[in-house]
Each structure stands twice: as C-alpha cells, then as structure tokens.
Amino acid sequence: MSTPEVYSSPLIDEILARITPQERDKVSLKMQLAVRIADLIEEKHLSKNEVAEACGLKDPSVVTKWLSGGYNFSVDTLVDINHALGVSLADLVRPEEQ
C-alpha cells in the first residue's frame, strides 16, 4: 500500500474537528479501500476497462469513482471487485503486509 504524504492545514483541522469519530472512520475506510483496490489493480496489471468488464459494468468510469476515496461501496460491489481481482473480502479490507 502506498504511504501518503503528511499534509497539514488549519482548514482541514477545522473540518475534522466538526465530524464525529464514526464519520471519520467511515471516510478513512472508504479511502483505505480505494487505495487497496488501486494497488491490486496495479499489482495485477489490469486496466480500469478490464476491471469494469470483470465486474459486469459497461462504463469503466465507475472504477474511477471507486478509486476516488469517497465511494460508498455496497456488499454486492465489494463481492464483484473481489471476484474481478481474485481476492477475498478479508484480503481487500486488510491492510497490506508491511
């Protein structure tokens, strides 16, 4: 998994102070899923078109939405992604071994 650059901003700090820990966890998990999916796509040398096709999607722009970090994944979508990438749900949500 890629290591993000540390960035600090008073505006971001103010926004984060206004949201609940539960909301923070939701955002964090969505972003972690997006990064993990992106890493697996790259690791398996797949294109967004190939992933979309394997998931039964006609529009590869949906894959781009998944990778945005804000997509609210349904269980059905996660199962489709698991099959397309050849991983289990546990492997998808588990951080990559360091």
C-alpha positions as semicolon CSV with decimal commas, in nm:
position;residue;x (nm);y (nm);z (nm)
1;M;0,000;0,000;0,000
2;S;0,127;0,348;-0,082
3;T;0,232;0,573;0,205
4;P;0,051;0,905;0,180
5;E;0,237;1,232;0,219
6;V;0,164;1,404;0,551
7;Y;-0,022;1,727;0,489
8;S;-0,143;1,976;0,744
9;S;-0,392;2,257;0,702
10;P;-0,585;2,467;0,953
11;L;-0,894;2,436;0,732
12;I;-0,870;2,056;0,726
13;D;-0,813;2,052;1,102
14;E;-1,127;2,265;1,150
15;I;-1,337;2,039;0,927
16;L;-1,212;1,726;1,102
17;A;-1,294;1,877;1,441
18;R;-1,658;1,910;1,333
19;I;-1,716;1,548;1,235
20;T;-1,780;1,258;1,468
21;P;-1,530;0,977;1,520
22;Q;-1,778;0,747;1,342
23;E;-1,780;0,972;1,033
24;R;-1,400;0,992;1,044
25;D;-1,385;0,610;1,048
26;K;-1,623;0,588;0,751
27;V;-1,412;0,829;0,545
28;S;-1,092;0,652;0,645
29;L;-1,224;0,308;0,546
30;K;-1,351;0,434;0,210
31;M;-1,010;0,583;0,137
32;Q;-0,827;0,269;0,250
33;L;-1,048;0,055;0,025
34;A;-0,983;0,286;-0,270
35;V;-0,606;0,267;-0,218
36;R;-0,614;-0,111;-0,171
37;I;-0,820;-0,159;-0,488
38;A;-0,588;0,071;-0,683
39;D;-0,283;-0,119;-0,553
40;L;-0,436;-0,455;-0,652
41;I;-0,529;-0,328;-0,999
42;E;-0,171;-0,211;-1,049
43;E;-0,022;-0,528;-0,898
44;K;-0,228;-0,746;-1,133
45;H;-0,151;-0,520;-1,434
46;L;-0,519;-0,465;-1,508
47;S;-0,678;-0,166;-1,676
48;K;-0,990;0,004;-1,545
49;N;-1,169;-0,130;-1,853
50;E;-1,070;-0,486;-1,764
51;V;-1,184;-0,445;-1,405
52;A;-1,514;-0,289;-1,514
53;E;-1,574;-0,572;-1,760
54;A;-1,493;-0,838;-1,498
55;C;-1,746;-0,670;-1,266
56;G;-2,014;-0,670;-1,536
57;L;-2,004;-0,293;-1,582
58;K;-2,042;-0,120;-1,916
59;D;-1,881;0,205;-1,803
60;P;-1,520;0,199;-1,671
61;S;-1,574;0,545;-1,518
62;V;-1,740;0,362;-1,227
63;V;-1,399;0,214;-1,141
64;T;-1,261;0,569;-1,135
65;K;-1,536;0,661;-0,886
66;W;-1,433;0,365;-0,668
67;L;-1,076;0,493;-0,664
68;S;-1,180;0,848;-0,566
69;G;-1,182;0,761;-0,196
70;G;-1,538;0,874;-0,137
71;Y;-1,736;0,589;-0,290
72;N;-1,985;0,418;-0,057
73;F;-1,931;0,052;-0,151
74;S;-2,222;-0,190;-0,128
75;V;-2,159;-0,550;-0,031
76;D;-2,257;-0,653;-0,386
77;T;-1,999;-0,418;-0,534
78;L;-1,728;-0,545;-0,299
79;V;-1,807;-0,906;-0,399
80;D;-1,782;-0,809;-0,767
81;I;-1,447;-0,640;-0,702
82;N;-1,324;-0,943;-0,505
83;H;-1,402;-1,173;-0,796
84;A;-1,252;-0,936;-1,053
85;L;-0,928;-0,903;-0,856
86;G;-0,912;-1,262;-0,734
87;V;-0,902;-1,175;-0,365
88;S;-1,127;-1,237;-0,067
89;L;-1,317;-0,964;0,113
90;A;-1,082;-1,007;0,410
91;D;-0,781;-0,952;0,180
92;L;-0,945;-0,645;0,035
93;V;-1,010;-0,472;0,366
94;R;-0,697;-0,597;0,546
95;P;-0,403;-0,360;0,516
96;E;-0,122;-0,492;0,301
97;E;0,155;-0,666;0,497
98;Q;0,449;-0,437;0,558
